[in-house]
Amino acid sequence: MHNPPHPGEVLREWLGELDVTEAAQRLKVSRVTLSRILNGSSGISADMTLRLEAALGTSPEMWLGLQMEFNLWEAVHQERPQIHRIQQVAYS
């Protein structure tokens, strides 16, 4: 698994030269909300994916997929306790 970009990085490319204030107004979110996403300190919510679909013509699934890949990569690289397999109980 490669190190995927935060979805905010991808969104920044989609927005091009559009500044954060204007993009936030068009998406009907606060400038702070959009800035946090673009800077990688917040993830993209399901609601935001629908706003991006309406504003950019992208699919919500694309943004959710990017967020999932990023979250999974981060989780894989964090220290976790050892987990033991749970044995299934057979019911008759």
PDB file of N, CA, C and O in Angstrom:
ATOM      1  N   MET A   1       0.856  -1.175   0.000  1.00  0.00           N
ATOM      2  CA  MET A   1       0.000   0.000   0.000  1.00  0.00           C
ATOM      3  C   MET A   1       0.904   1.240   0.000  1.00  0.00           C
ATOM      4  O   MET A   1       1.828   1.340   0.807  1.00  0.00           O
ATOM      5  N   HIS A   2       0.639   2.146  -0.877  1.00  0.00           N
ATOM      6  CA  HIS A   2       1.413   3.382  -0.959  1.00  0.00           C
ATOM      7  C   HIS A   2       0.841   4.434  -0.001  1.00  0.00           C
ATOM      8  O   HIS A   2      -0.244   4.263   0.554  1.00  0.00           O
ATOM      9  N   ASN A   3       1.574   5.494   0.175  1.00  0.00           N
ATOM     10  CA  ASN A   3       1.145   6.591   1.041  1.00  0.00           C
ATOM     11  C   ASN A   3       0.194   7.498   0.248  1.00  0.00           C
ATOM     12  O   ASN A   3       0.652   8.351  -0.514  1.00  0.00           O
ATOM     13  N   PRO A   4      -1.114   7.324   0.418  1.00  0.00           N
ATOM     14  CA  PRO A   4      -2.067   8.119  -0.371  1.00  0.00           C
ATOM     15  C   PRO A   4      -2.130   9.565   0.117  1.00  0.00           C
ATOM     16  O   PRO A   4      -1.894   9.837   1.294  1.00  0.00           O
ATOM     17  N   PRO A   5      -2.445  10.481  -0.778  1.00  0.00           N
ATOM     18  CA  PRO A   5      -2.567  11.880  -0.360  1.00  0.00           C
ATOM     19  C   PRO A   5      -3.837  12.082   0.468  1.00  0.00           C
ATOM     20  O   PRO A   5      -4.814  11.348   0.314  1.00  0.00           O
ATOM     21  N   HIS A   6      -3.810  13.059   1.323  1.00  0.00           N
ATOM     22  CA  HIS A   6      -5.030  13.448   2.033  1.00  0.00           C
ATOM     23  C   HIS A   6      -6.004  13.976   0.975  1.00  0.00           C
ATOM     24  O   HIS A   6      -5.573  14.652   0.042  1.00  0.00           O
ATOM     25  N   PRO A   7      -7.289  13.689   1.093  1.00  0.00           N
ATOM     26  CA  PRO A   7      -8.262  14.172   0.114  1.00  0.00           C
ATOM     27  C   PRO A   7      -8.244  15.691  -0.063  1.00  0.00           C
ATOM     28  O   PRO A   7      -8.601  16.203  -1.124  1.00  0.00           O
ATOM     29  N   GLY A   8      -7.829  16.402   0.976  1.00  0.00           N
ATOM     30  CA  GLY A   8      -7.721  17.855   0.874  1.00  0.00           C
ATOM     31  C   GLY A   8      -6.699  18.290  -0.162  1.00  0.00           C
ATOM     32  O   GLY A   8      -6.879  19.314  -0.822  1.00  0.00           O
ATOM     33  N   GLU A   9      -5.629  17.520  -0.310  1.00  0.00           N
ATOM     34  CA  GLU A   9      -4.623  17.827  -1.332  1.00  0.00           C
ATOM     35  C   GLU A   9      -5.229  17.687  -2.727  1.00  0.00           C
ATOM     36  O   GLU A   9      -4.988  18.513  -3.608  1.00  0.00           O
ATOM     37  N   VAL A  10      -6.008  16.642  -2.908  1.00  0.00           N
ATOM     38  CA  VAL A  10      -6.663  16.407  -4.196  1.00  0.00           C
ATOM     39  C   VAL A  10      -7.682  17.513  -4.460  1.00  0.00           C
ATOM     40  O   VAL A  10      -7.784  18.026  -5.575  1.00  0.00           O
ATOM     41  N   LEU A  11      -8.426  17.870  -3.433  1.00  0.00           N
ATOM     42  CA  LEU A  11      -9.422  18.933  -3.572  1.00  0.00           C
ATOM     43  C   LEU A  11      -8.761  20.253  -3.943  1.00  0.00           C
ATOM     44  O   LEU A  11      -9.289  21.012  -4.757  1.00  0.00           O
ATOM     45  N   ARG A  12      -7.621  20.521  -3.352  1.00  0.00           N
ATOM     46  CA  ARG A  12      -6.895  21.763  -3.656  1.00  0.00           C
ATOM     47  C   ARG A  12      -6.580  21.828  -5.159  1.00  0.00           C
ATOM     48  O   ARG A  12      -6.686  22.888  -5.777  1.00  0.00           O
ATOM     49  N   GLU A  13      -6.195  20.693  -5.731  1.00  0.00           N
ATOM     50  CA  GLU A  13      -5.918  20.640  -7.172  1.00  0.00           C
ATOM     51  C   GLU A  13      -7.196  20.893  -7.978  1.00  0.00           C
ATOM     52  O   GLU A  13      -7.171  21.612  -8.977  1.00  0.00           O
ATOM     53  N   TRP A  14      -8.301  20.307  -7.546  1.00  0.00           N
ATOM     54  CA  TRP A  14      -9.584  20.499  -8.245  1.00  0.00           C
ATOM     55  C   TRP A  14     -10.013  21.960  -8.227  1.00  0.00           C
ATOM     56  O   TRP A  14     -10.583  22.461  -9.197  1.00  0.00           O
ATOM     57  N   LEU A  15      -9.735  22.639  -7.117  1.00  0.00           N
ATOM     58  CA  LEU A  15     -10.162  24.033  -6.992  1.00  0.00           C
ATOM     59  C   LEU A  15      -9.298  24.987  -7.811  1.00  0.00           C
ATOM     60  O   LEU A  15      -9.719  26.101  -8.118  1.00  0.00           O
ATOM     61  N   GLY A  16      -8.099  24.554  -8.160  1.00  0.00           N
ATOM     62  CA  GLY A  16      -7.228  25.378  -8.997  1.00  0.00           C
ATOM     63  C   GLY A  16      -6.923  26.722  -8.352  1.00  0.00           C
ATOM     64  O   GLY A  16      -6.469  26.782  -7.209  1.00  0.00           O
ATOM     65  N   GLU A  17      -7.170  27.785  -9.081  1.00  0.00           N
ATOM     66  CA  GLU A  17      -6.861  29.139  -8.619  1.00  0.00           C
ATOM     67  C   GLU A  17      -7.955  29.746  -7.737  1.00  0.00           C
ATOM     68  O   GLU A  17      -7.788  30.850  -7.217  1.00  0.00           O
ATOM     69  N   LEU A  18      -9.063  29.040  -7.566  1.00  0.00           N
ATOM     70  CA  LEU A  18     -10.160  29.552  -6.744  1.00  0.00           C
ATOM     71  C   LEU A  18      -9.693  29.668  -5.298  1.00  0.00           C
ATOM     72  O   LEU A  18      -9.189  28.696  -4.736  1.00  0.00           O
ATOM     73  N   ASP A  19      -9.852  30.840  -4.686  1.00  0.00           N
ATOM     74  CA  ASP A  19      -9.377  30.990  -3.309  1.00  0.00           C
ATOM     75  C   ASP A  19     -10.336  30.325  -2.332  1.00  0.00           C
ATOM     76  O   ASP A  19     -11.486  30.034  -2.658  1.00  0.00           O
ATOM     77  N   VAL A  20      -9.833  30.095  -1.133  1.00  0.00           N
ATOM     78  CA  VAL A  20     -10.566  29.348  -0.110  1.00  0.00           C
ATOM     79  C   VAL A  20     -11.886  30.029   0.241  1.00  0.00           C
ATOM     80  O   VAL A  20     -12.905  29.357   0.400  1.00  0.00           O
ATOM     81  N   THR A  21     -11.877  31.330   0.362  1.00  0.00           N
ATOM     82  CA  THR A  21     -13.090  32.061   0.731  1.00  0.00           C
ATOM     83  C   THR A  21     -14.180  31.864  -0.309  1.00  0.00           C
ATOM     84  O   THR A  21     -15.322  31.562   0.037  1.00  0.00           O
ATOM     85  N   GLU A  22     -13.840  32.031  -1.573  1.00  0.00           N
ATOM     86  CA  GLU A  22     -14.818  31.865  -2.655  1.00  0.00           C
ATOM     87  C   GLU A  22     -15.304  30.420  -2.746  1.00  0.00           C
ATOM     88  O   GLU A  22     -16.498  30.173  -2.916  1.00  0.00           O
ATOM     89  N   ALA A  23     -14.387  29.474  -2.635  1.00  0.00           N
ATOM     90  CA  ALA A  23     -14.775  28.061  -2.697  1.00  0.00           C
ATOM     91  C   ALA A  23     -15.708  27.709  -1.541  1.00  0.00           C
ATOM     92  O   ALA A  23     -16.697  27.001  -1.733  1.00  0.00           O
ATOM     93  N   ALA A  24     -15.395  28.201  -0.341  1.00  0.00           N
ATOM     94  CA  ALA A  24     -16.238  27.933   0.828  1.00  0.00           C
ATOM     95  C   ALA A  24     -17.632  28.515   0.626  1.00  0.00           C
ATOM     96  O   ALA A  24     -18.623  27.872   0.974  1.00  0.00           O
ATOM     97  N   GLN A  25     -17.723  29.707   0.075  1.00  0.00           N
ATOM     98  CA  GLN A  25     -19.029  30.321  -0.186  1.00  0.00           C
ATOM     99  C   GLN A  25     -19.826  29.483  -1.174  1.00  0.00           C
ATOM    100  O   GLN A  25     -21.023  29.268  -0.987  1.00  0.00           O
ATOM    101  N   ARG A  26     -19.175  29.017  -2.210  1.00  0.00           N
ATOM    102  CA  ARG A  26     -19.873  28.201  -3.217  1.00  0.00           C
ATOM    103  C   ARG A  26     -20.321  26.857  -2.662  1.00  0.00           C
ATOM    104  O   ARG A  26     -21.357  26.325  -3.062  1.00  0.00           O
ATOM    105  N   LEU A  27     -19.531  26.309  -1.734  1.00  0.00           N
ATOM    106  CA  LEU A  27     -19.885  25.030  -1.111  1.00  0.00           C
ATOM    107  C   LEU A  27     -20.841  25.200   0.068  1.00  0.00           C
ATOM    108  O   LEU A  27     -21.340  24.218   0.616  1.00  0.00           O
ATOM    109  N   LYS A  28     -21.093  26.461   0.457  1.00  0.00           N
ATOM    110  CA  LYS A  28     -21.977  26.775   1.591  1.00  0.00           C
ATOM    111  C   LYS A  28     -21.456  26.182   2.902  1.00  0.00           C
ATOM    112  O   LYS A  28     -22.207  25.616   3.696  1.00  0.00           O
ATOM    113  N   VAL A  29     -20.127  26.335   3.100  1.00  0.00           N
ATOM    114  CA  VAL A  29     -19.487  25.937   4.354  1.00  0.00           C
ATOM    115  C   VAL A  29     -18.637  27.110   4.816  1.00  0.00           C
ATOM    116  O   VAL A  29     -18.384  28.045   4.057  1.00  0.00           O
ATOM    117  N   SER A  30     -18.204  27.052   6.056  1.00  0.00           N
ATOM    118  CA  SER A  30     -17.346  28.139   6.553  1.00  0.00           C
ATOM    119  C   SER A  30     -15.958  28.021   5.927  1.00  0.00           C
ATOM    120  O   SER A  30     -15.527  26.951   5.499  1.00  0.00           O
ATOM    121  N   ARG A  31     -15.287  29.154   5.894  1.00  0.00           N
ATOM    122  CA  ARG A  31     -13.920  29.179   5.379  1.00  0.00           C
ATOM    123  C   ARG A  31     -13.026  28.279   6.229  1.00  0.00           C
ATOM    124  O   ARG A  31     -12.154  27.589   5.700  1.00  0.00           O
ATOM    125  N   VAL A  32     -13.241  28.286   7.537  1.00  0.00           N
ATOM    126  CA  VAL A  32     -12.453  27.467   8.460  1.00  0.00           C
ATOM    127  C   VAL A  32     -12.637  25.984   8.146  1.00  0.00           C
ATOM    128  O   VAL A  32     -11.664  25.230   8.121  1.00  0.00           O
ATOM    129  N   THR A  33     -13.868  25.569   7.908  1.00  0.00           N
ATOM    130  CA  THR A  33     -14.142  24.166   7.587  1.00  0.00           C
ATOM    131  C   THR A  33     -13.371  23.734   6.351  1.00  0.00           C
ATOM    132  O   THR A  33     -12.700  22.703   6.354  1.00  0.00           O
ATOM    133  N   LEU A  34     -13.473  24.529   5.299  1.00  0.00           N
ATOM    134  CA  LEU A  34     -12.789  24.170   4.056  1.00  0.00           C
ATOM    135  C   LEU A  34     -11.277  24.239   4.232  1.00  0.00           C
ATOM    136  O   LEU A  34     -10.560  23.383   3.714  1.00  0.00           O
ATOM    137  N   SER A  35     -10.788  25.224   4.942  1.00  0.00           N
ATOM    138  CA  SER A  35      -9.350  25.357   5.171  1.00  0.00           C
ATOM    139  C   SER A  35      -8.802  24.147   5.912  1.00  0.00           C
ATOM    140  O   SER A  35      -7.714  23.672   5.587  1.00  0.00           O
ATOM    141  N   ARG A  36      -9.527  23.641   6.896  1.00  0.00           N
ATOM    142  CA  ARG A  36      -9.085  22.456   7.643  1.00  0.00           C
ATOM    143  C   ARG A  36      -8.977  21.240   6.739  1.00  0.00           C
ATOM    144  O   ARG A  36      -8.047  20.443   6.870  1.00  0.00           O
ATOM    145  N   ILE A  37      -9.922  21.097   5.827  1.00  0.00           N
ATOM    146  CA  ILE A  37      -9.864  19.980   4.877  1.00  0.00           C
ATOM    147  C   ILE A  37      -8.661  20.142   3.958  1.00  0.00           C
ATOM    148  O   ILE A  37      -7.884  19.206   3.769  1.00  0.00           O
ATOM    149  N   LEU A  38      -8.511  21.330   3.389  1.00  0.00           N
ATOM    150  CA  LEU A  38      -7.421  21.572   2.446  1.00  0.00           C
ATOM    151  C   LEU A  38      -6.046  21.418   3.086  1.00  0.00           C
ATOM    152  O   LEU A  38      -5.085  21.034   2.419  1.00  0.00           O
ATOM    153  N   ASN A  39      -5.955  21.720   4.382  1.00  0.00           N
ATOM    154  CA  ASN A  39      -4.676  21.601   5.098  1.00  0.00           C
ATOM    155  C   ASN A  39      -4.453  20.216   5.700  1.00  0.00           C
ATOM    156  O   ASN A  39      -3.416  19.963   6.313  1.00  0.00           O
ATOM    157  N   GLY A  40      -5.427  19.320   5.524  1.00  0.00           N
ATOM    158  CA  GLY A  40      -5.263  17.952   5.989  1.00  0.00           C
ATOM    159  C   GLY A  40      -5.533  17.734   7.456  1.00  0.00           C
ATOM    160  O   GLY A  40      -5.227  16.664   7.982  1.00  0.00           O
ATOM    161  N   SER A  41      -6.102  18.722   8.137  1.00  0.00           N
ATOM    162  CA  SER A  41      -6.382  18.536   9.563  1.00  0.00           C
ATOM    163  C   SER A  41      -7.797  18.027   9.819  1.00  0.00           C
ATOM    164  O   SER A  41      -8.124  17.662  10.948  1.00  0.00           O
ATOM    165  N   SER A  42      -8.644  17.998   8.783  1.00  0.00           N
ATOM    166  CA  SER A  42      -9.982  17.413   8.872  1.00  0.00           C
ATOM    167  C   SER A  42     -10.211  16.523   7.663  1.00  0.00           C
ATOM    168  O   SER A  42      -9.656  16.747   6.587  1.00  0.00           O
ATOM    169  N   GLY A  43     -11.031  15.523   7.865  1.00  0.00           N
ATOM    170  CA  GLY A  43     -11.388  14.642   6.766  1.00  0.00           C
ATOM    171  C   GLY A  43     -12.598  15.171   6.004  1.00  0.00           C
ATOM    172  O   GLY A  43     -13.230  16.149   6.405  1.00  0.00           O
ATOM    173  N   ILE A  44     -12.897  14.509   4.913  1.00  0.00           N
ATOM    174  CA  ILE A  44     -14.058  14.878   4.105  1.00  0.00           C
ATOM    175  C   ILE A  44     -15.240  14.032   4.556  1.00  0.00           C
ATOM    176  O   ILE A  44     -15.188  12.803   4.504  1.00  0.00           O
ATOM    177  N   SER A  45     -16.297  14.688   4.995  1.00  0.00           N
ATOM    178  CA  SER A  45     -17.500  13.998   5.478  1.00  0.00           C
ATOM    179  C   SER A  45     -18.389  13.589   4.304  1.00  0.00           C
ATOM    180  O   SER A  45     -18.191  14.027   3.171  1.00  0.00           O
ATOM    181  N   ALA A  46     -19.361  12.749   4.600  1.00  0.00           N
ATOM    182  CA  ALA A  46     -20.329  12.353   3.574  1.00  0.00           C
ATOM    183  C   ALA A  46     -21.081  13.577   3.048  1.00  0.00           C
ATOM    184  O   ALA A  46     -21.336  13.687   1.848  1.00  0.00           O
ATOM    185  N   ASP A  47     -21.431  14.488   3.942  1.00  0.00           N
ATOM    186  CA  ASP A  47     -22.118  15.711   3.527  1.00  0.00           C
ATOM    187  C   ASP A  47     -21.255  16.518   2.557  1.00  0.00           C
ATOM    188  O   ASP A  47     -21.742  17.019   1.543  1.00  0.00           O
ATOM    189  N   MET A  48     -19.968  16.633   2.884  1.00  0.00           N
ATOM    190  CA  MET A  48     -19.070  17.390   2.008  1.00  0.00           C
ATOM    191  C   MET A  48     -18.942  16.722   0.644  1.00  0.00           C
ATOM    192  O   MET A  48     -18.834  17.410  -0.371  1.00  0.00           O
ATOM    193  N   THR A  49     -18.952  15.393   0.604  1.00  0.00           N
ATOM    194  CA  THR A  49     -18.852  14.712  -0.697  1.00  0.00           C
ATOM    195  C   THR A  49     -20.031  15.069  -1.590  1.00  0.00           C
ATOM    196  O   THR A  49     -19.884  15.185  -2.807  1.00  0.00           O
ATOM    197  N   LEU A  50     -21.204  15.244  -0.981  1.00  0.00           N
ATOM    198  CA  LEU A  50     -22.388  15.615  -1.770  1.00  0.00           C
ATOM    199  C   LEU A  50     -22.287  17.060  -2.239  1.00  0.00           C
ATOM    200  O   LEU A  50     -22.728  17.384  -3.342  1.00  0.00           O
ATOM    201  N   ARG A  51     -21.715  17.927  -1.419  1.00  0.00           N
ATOM    202  CA  ARG A  51     -21.497  19.314  -1.838  1.00  0.00           C
ATOM    203  C   ARG A  51     -20.492  19.372  -2.992  1.00  0.00           C
ATOM    204  O   ARG A  51     -20.669  20.128  -3.947  1.00  0.00           O
ATOM    205  N   LEU A  52     -19.434  18.557  -2.887  1.00  0.00           N
ATOM    206  CA  LEU A  52     -18.429  18.522  -3.956  1.00  0.00           C
ATOM    207  C   LEU A  52     -19.012  17.948  -5.244  1.00  0.00           C
ATOM    208  O   LEU A  52     -18.663  18.381  -6.342  1.00  0.00           O
ATOM    209  N   GLU A  53     -19.893  16.978  -5.099  1.00  0.00           N
ATOM    210  CA  GLU A  53     -20.573  16.432  -6.280  1.00  0.00           C
ATOM    211  C   GLU A  53     -21.331  17.537  -7.000  1.00  0.00           C
ATOM    212  O   GLU A  53     -21.231  17.674  -8.220  1.00  0.00           O
ATOM    213  N   ALA A  54     -22.091  18.323  -6.243  1.00  0.00           N
ATOM    214  CA  ALA A  54     -22.894  19.393  -6.839  1.00  0.00           C
ATOM    215  C   ALA A  54     -22.016  20.493  -7.435  1.00  0.00           C
ATOM    216  O   ALA A  54     -22.327  21.026  -8.500  1.00  0.00           O
ATOM    217  N   ALA A  55     -20.926  20.832  -6.755  1.00  0.00           N
ATOM    218  CA  ALA A  55     -20.091  21.945  -7.190  1.00  0.00           C
ATOM    219  C   ALA A  55     -19.094  21.580  -8.289  1.00  0.00           C
ATOM    220  O   ALA A  55     -18.803  22.392  -9.168  1.00  0.00           O
ATOM    221  N   LEU A  56     -18.572  20.348  -8.234  1.00  0.00           N
ATOM    222  CA  LEU A  56     -17.496  19.964  -9.145  1.00  0.00           C
ATOM    223  C   LEU A  56     -17.892  18.922 -10.184  1.00  0.00           C
ATOM    224  O   LEU A  56     -17.169  18.699 -11.156  1.00  0.00           O
ATOM    225  N   GLY A  57     -19.050  18.282  -9.973  1.00  0.00           N
ATOM    226  CA  GLY A  57     -19.458  17.221 -10.895  1.00  0.00           C
ATOM    227  C   GLY A  57     -18.714  15.921 -10.666  1.00  0.00           C
ATOM    228  O   GLY A  57     -18.653  15.073 -11.556  1.00  0.00           O
ATOM    229  N   THR A  58     -18.149  15.760  -9.480  1.00  0.00           N
ATOM    230  CA  THR A  58     -17.448  14.527  -9.126  1.00  0.00           C
ATOM    231  C   THR A  58     -18.422  13.592  -8.416  1.00  0.00           C
ATOM    232  O   THR A  58     -19.535  13.987  -8.070  1.00  0.00           O
ATOM    233  N   SER A  59     -17.995  12.356  -8.206  1.00  0.00           N
ATOM    234  CA  SER A  59     -18.871  11.428  -7.489  1.00  0.00           C
ATOM    235  C   SER A  59     -18.536  11.453  -5.998  1.00  0.00           C
ATOM    236  O   SER A  59     -17.374  11.596  -5.616  1.00  0.00           O
ATOM    237  N   PRO A  60     -19.556  11.313  -5.167  1.00  0.00           N
ATOM    238  CA  PRO A  60     -19.290  11.236  -3.725  1.00  0.00           C
ATOM    239  C   PRO A  60     -18.390  10.042  -3.398  1.00  0.00           C
ATOM    240  O   PRO A  60     -17.557  10.111  -2.495  1.00  0.00           O
ATOM    241  N   GLU A  61     -18.567   8.962  -4.135  1.00  0.00           N
ATOM    242  CA  GLU A  61     -17.780   7.745  -3.893  1.00  0.00           C
ATOM    243  C   GLU A  61     -16.285   7.983  -4.113  1.00  0.00           C
ATOM    244  O   GLU A  61     -15.451   7.389  -3.428  1.00  0.00           O
ATOM    245  N   MET A  62     -15.951   8.844  -5.061  1.00  0.00           N
ATOM    246  CA  MET A  62     -14.546   9.149  -5.297  1.00  0.00           C
ATOM    247  C   MET A  62     -13.924   9.764  -4.046  1.00  0.00           C
ATOM    248  O   MET A  62     -12.855   9.340  -3.605  1.00  0.00           O
ATOM    249  N   TRP A  63     -14.599  10.768  -3.475  1.00  0.00           N
ATOM    250  CA  TRP A  63     -14.078  11.449  -2.285  1.00  0.00           C
ATOM    251  C   TRP A  63     -14.058  10.527  -1.072  1.00  0.00           C
ATOM    252  O   TRP A  63     -13.106  10.542  -0.292  1.00  0.00           O
ATOM    253  N   LEU A  64     -15.118   9.719  -0.913  1.00  0.00           N
ATOM    254  CA  LEU A  64     -15.145   8.774   0.206  1.00  0.00           C
ATOM    255  C   LEU A  64     -14.037   7.738   0.062  1.00  0.00           C
ATOM    256  O   LEU A  64     -13.429   7.333   1.052  1.00  0.00           O
ATOM    257  N   GLY A  65     -13.776   7.310  -1.166  1.00  0.00           N
ATOM    258  CA  GLY A  65     -12.701   6.359  -1.417  1.00  0.00           C
ATOM    259  C   GLY A  65     -11.341   6.940  -1.061  1.00  0.00           C
ATOM    260  O   GLY A  65     -10.513   6.267  -0.447  1.00  0.00           O
ATOM    261  N   LEU A  66     -11.112   8.191  -1.446  1.00  0.00           N
ATOM    262  CA  LEU A  66      -9.855   8.852  -1.105  1.00  0.00           C
ATOM    263  C   LEU A  66      -9.693   8.959   0.410  1.00  0.00           C
ATOM    264  O   LEU A  66      -8.614   8.715   0.950  1.00  0.00           O
ATOM    265  N   GLN A  67     -10.784   9.327   1.088  1.00  0.00           N
ATOM    266  CA  GLN A  67     -10.731   9.458   2.550  1.00  0.00           C
ATOM    267  C   GLN A  67     -10.476   8.110   3.205  1.00  0.00           C
ATOM    268  O   GLN A  67      -9.690   8.010   4.147  1.00  0.00           O
ATOM    269  N   MET A  68     -11.150   7.061   2.699  1.00  0.00           N
ATOM    270  CA  MET A  68     -10.976   5.724   3.266  1.00  0.00           C
ATOM    271  C   MET A  68      -9.537   5.240   3.081  1.00  0.00           C
ATOM    272  O   MET A  68      -8.944   4.705   4.018  1.00  0.00           O
ATOM    273  N   GLU A  69      -8.975   5.419   1.894  1.00  0.00           N
ATOM    274  CA  GLU A  69      -7.592   5.002   1.643  1.00  0.00           C
ATOM    275  C   GLU A  69      -6.628   5.729   2.575  1.00  0.00           C
ATOM    276  O   GLU A  69      -5.710   5.124   3.129  1.00  0.00           O
ATOM    277  N   PHE A  70      -6.845   7.024   2.740  1.00  0.00           N
ATOM    278  CA  PHE A  70      -5.984   7.810   3.624  1.00  0.00           C
ATOM    279  C   PHE A  70      -6.109   7.322   5.070  1.00  0.00           C
ATOM    280  O   PHE A  70      -5.101   7.114   5.744  1.00  0.00           O
ATOM    281  N   ASN A  71      -7.340   7.140   5.543  1.00  0.00           N
ATOM    282  CA  ASN A  71      -7.569   6.688   6.928  1.00  0.00           C
ATOM    283  C   ASN A  71      -6.967   5.306   7.160  1.00  0.00           C
ATOM    284  O   ASN A  71      -6.355   5.062   8.200  1.00  0.00           O
ATOM    285  N   LEU A  72      -7.137   4.399   6.194  1.00  0.00           N
ATOM    286  CA  LEU A  72      -6.616   3.047   6.345  1.00  0.00           C
ATOM    287  C   LEU A  72      -5.097   3.060   6.388  1.00  0.00           C
ATOM    288  O   LEU A  72      -4.490   2.365   7.202  1.00  0.00           O
ATOM    289  N   TRP A  73      -4.482   3.847   5.514  1.00  0.00           N
ATOM    290  CA  TRP A  73      -3.020   3.927   5.504  1.00  0.00           C
ATOM    291  C   TRP A  73      -2.515   4.436   6.848  1.00  0.00           C
ATOM    292  O   TRP A  73      -1.544   3.909   7.390  1.00  0.00           O
ATOM    293  N   GLU A  74      -3.172   5.463   7.384  1.00  0.00           N
ATOM    294  CA  GLU A  74      -2.771   5.986   8.696  1.00  0.00           C
ATOM    295  C   GLU A  74      -2.933   4.922   9.784  1.00  0.00           C
ATOM    296  O   GLU A  74      -2.059   4.775  10.639  1.00  0.00           O
ATOM    297  N   ALA A  75      -4.037   4.186   9.759  1.00  0.00           N
ATOM    298  CA  ALA A  75      -4.298   3.166  10.779  1.00  0.00           C
ATOM    299  C   ALA A  75      -3.268   2.040  10.713  1.00  0.00           C
ATOM    300  O   ALA A  75      -2.809   1.550  11.745  1.00  0.00           O
ATOM    301  N   VAL A  76      -2.911   1.638   9.509  1.00  0.00           N
ATOM    302  CA  VAL A  76      -1.926   0.570   9.340  1.00  0.00           C
ATOM    303  C   VAL A  76      -0.581   0.966   9.933  1.00  0.00           C
ATOM    304  O   VAL A  76       0.162   0.111  10.416  1.00  0.00           O
ATOM    305  N   HIS A  77      -0.266   2.242   9.900  1.00  0.00           N
ATOM    306  CA  HIS A  77       1.037   2.709  10.359  1.00  0.00           C
ATOM    307  C   HIS A  77       1.042   3.210  11.804  1.00  0.00           C
ATOM    308  O   HIS A  77       2.021   3.812  12.245  1.00  0.00           O
ATOM    309  N   GLN A  78      -0.021   2.972  12.529  1.00  0.00           N
ATOM    310  CA  GLN A  78      -0.062   3.320  13.944  1.00  0.00           C
ATOM    311  C   GLN A  78       0.151   2.067  14.781  1.00  0.00           C
ATOM    312  O   GLN A  78      -0.207   0.962  14.373  1.00  0.00           O
ATOM    313  N   GLU A  79       0.734   2.253  15.948  1.00  0.00           N
ATOM    314  CA  GLU A  79       0.940   1.124  16.842  1.00  0.00           C
ATOM    315  C   GLU A  79      -0.407   0.699  17.436  1.00  0.00           C
ATOM    316  O   GLU A  79      -1.202   1.526  17.883  1.00  0.00           O
ATOM    317  N   ARG A  80      -0.634  -0.613  17.424  1.00  0.00           N
ATOM    318  CA  ARG A  80      -1.873  -1.165  17.964  1.00  0.00           C
ATOM    319  C   ARG A  80      -1.545  -2.311  18.912  1.00  0.00           C
ATOM    320  O   ARG A  80      -0.487  -2.931  18.794  1.00  0.00           O
ATOM    321  N   PRO A  81      -2.439  -2.595  19.845  1.00  0.00           N
ATOM    322  CA  PRO A  81      -2.217  -3.753  20.717  1.00  0.00           C
ATOM    323  C   PRO A  81      -2.383  -5.040  19.910  1.00  0.00           C
ATOM    324  O   PRO A  81      -3.020  -5.054  18.858  1.00  0.00           O
ATOM    325  N   GLN A  82      -1.797  -6.116  20.425  1.00  0.00           N
ATOM    326  CA  GLN A  82      -1.951  -7.409  19.760  1.00  0.00           C
ATOM    327  C   GLN A  82      -3.394  -7.875  19.934  1.00  0.00           C
ATOM    328  O   GLN A  82      -3.935  -7.869  21.040  1.00  0.00           O
ATOM    329  N   ILE A  83      -3.999  -8.273  18.836  1.00  0.00           N
ATOM    330  CA  ILE A  83      -5.389  -8.742  18.848  1.00  0.00           C
ATOM    331  C   ILE A  83      -5.392 -10.238  18.585  1.00  0.00           C
ATOM    332  O   ILE A  83      -4.731 -10.715  17.663  1.00  0.00           O
ATOM    333  N   HIS A  84      -6.137 -10.979  19.398  1.00  0.00           N
ATOM    334  CA  HIS A  84      -6.257 -12.426  19.213  1.00  0.00           C
ATOM    335  C   HIS A  84      -7.553 -12.736  18.489  1.00  0.00           C
ATOM    336  O   HIS A  84      -8.591 -12.124  18.742  1.00  0.00           O
ATOM    337  N   ARG A  85      -7.470 -13.689  17.593  1.00  0.00           N
ATOM    338  CA  ARG A  85      -8.626 -14.076  16.793  1.00  0.00           C
ATOM    339  C   ARG A  85      -9.753 -14.587  17.683  1.00  0.00           C
ATOM    340  O   ARG A  85      -9.520 -15.309  18.653  1.00  0.00           O
ATOM    341  N   ILE A  86     -10.967 -14.204  17.339  1.00  0.00           N
ATOM    342  CA  ILE A  86     -12.155 -14.675  18.052  1.00  0.00           C
ATOM    343  C   ILE A  86     -12.652 -15.917  17.343  1.00  0.00           C
ATOM    344  O   ILE A  86     -12.904 -15.898  16.138  1.00  0.00           O
ATOM    345  N   GLN A  87     -12.792 -16.992  18.094  1.00  0.00           N
ATOM    346  CA  GLN A  87     -13.270 -18.240  17.511  1.00  0.00           C
ATOM    347  C   GLN A  87     -14.798 -18.221  17.453  1.00  0.00           C
ATOM    348  O   GLN A  87     -15.463 -17.871  18.428  1.00  0.00           O
ATOM    349  N   GLN A  88     -15.332 -18.596  16.317  1.00  0.00           N
ATOM    350  CA  GLN A  88     -16.780 -18.648  16.186  1.00  0.00           C
ATOM    351  C   GLN A  88     -17.334 -19.824  16.969  1.00  0.00           C
ATOM    352  O   GLN A  88     -16.738 -20.900  17.018  1.00  0.00           O
ATOM    353  N   VAL A  89     -18.477 -19.599  17.575  1.00  0.00           N
ATOM    354  CA  VAL A  89     -19.150 -20.644  18.336  1.00  0.00           C
ATOM    355  C   VAL A  89     -20.196 -21.274  17.422  1.00  0.00           C
ATOM    356  O   VAL A  89     -21.011 -20.578  16.818  1.00  0.00           O
ATOM    357  N   ALA A  90     -20.158 -22.606  17.331  1.00  0.00           N
ATOM    358  CA  ALA A  90     -21.138 -23.308  16.495  1.00  0.00           C
ATOM    359  C   ALA A  90     -22.419 -23.529  17.286  1.00  0.00           C
ATOM    360  O   ALA A  90     -22.407 -24.083  18.385  1.00  0.00           O
ATOM    361  N   TYR A  91     -23.521 -23.082  16.699  1.00  0.00           N
ATOM    362  CA  TYR A  91     -24.828 -23.275  17.345  1.00  0.00           C
ATOM    363  C   TYR A  91     -25.553 -24.398  16.628  1.00  0.00           C
ATOM    364  O   TYR A  91     -25.476 -24.506  15.404  1.00  0.00           O
ATOM    365  N   SER A  92     -26.264 -25.244  17.387  1.00  0.00           N
ATOM    366  CA  SER A  92     -27.010 -26.312  16.760  1.00  0.00           C
ATOM    367  C   SER A  92     -28.490 -26.081  16.830  1.00  0.00           C
ATOM    368  O   SER A  92     -29.267 -26.901  16.341  1.00  0.00           O
TER     369      SER A  92
END
